[in-house]
Amino acid sequence: MIPDDHSMVSLLGSHDELLHVIEGSYGADIHVRGNEITITGTAAETALVAELFQEMTALLGGGAELSPAVVERMISMLRRKSGVRPAEVLSLDILSARGRTIRPKTLNQKRYVDAIDEHTIVFCIGPAGTGKTYLAMAKAVKALQAKEVNRIILTRPAVEAGERLGFLPGTLYEKIDPYLRPLYDALHDMLDPDSIPRLMSAGTIEVAPLAYMRGRTLNDSFIILDEAQNTSAEQMKMFLTRLGFGSRMVVTGDVTQVDLPAGQASGLRLVQDILEGVEDIQFSRLTSHDVVRHRLVGDIVNAYAAYEARTGGTVPGPVRDGGLRGRTGERGDGRANSRGPRKRAQ
């Protein structure tokens, strides 16, 4: 029985689209009459479906909205028997901005967000589309608004630039800007676009290539290093030792998409062996189950992982720059170098 204060349309979806998702995921028969739902099937399936409706009701009670994607994530969490309620994961508000609320969408994402609250340095390693950088930036904006930090610093190794920078028109910033554009795009989702130039002009928000961090001490800052798989071991050490008083760091990357020249070790891969277990440093790992883009993105990640497992290596990249595989790189000194239908009771 669903409480009367819950709309059945909100629970089952427009044209029963959410009910169709549930029916397609379980073998149980689901019958609806008014606000009463009857579930028929094996004991295990019936219990899972009943628990799912309880979680959906709890999520609606907290003011969240249900969608097919949200219901699919709840089903996935229940099947993994993590011991954490899906409604608890999906109702955690990180940041409300521009008419919408940013929340974790999977259990591992919630653990990642919690780690940022509990540790000074957090590494988040996972495939594309898992929200590694987006969630970190939401936490950074929240910390700035709460006056927990005085500024936000966003940085990436300028791997895409290489020697080709010299052939592009404009200043150095104009040449590097397109590579940093994803960070600006995320900022525009979380802040009033008119306020961003003012905050950047005042130095409250800084977006810069990793090489620009050298020689600095970053106090009272929330610092995010994105695409960290493309740092060398020396660059990673340089970045981490910029940490000053009152600051927090989040390092994100995907170790399956390293663009460094062949033979150069990724700083993100090495740092796991070096810093794992150090107090106040946490490693959070996301998987294809945490992909929150199109469903196919998770399937693509799994397909590439299966291919690499079969072949015993990584997917080969193009050969350029005198035989170096992959894209161009940034040297440690900062200079560029090459490289089913609904059943309703009558």
Summary of the structure (lengths in Angstrom):
residues: 346
radius of gyration: 23.2
end to end distance: 17.0
largest distance: 74.5
contacts: 1062
relative contact order: 0.14
helix: 45%
strand: 17%
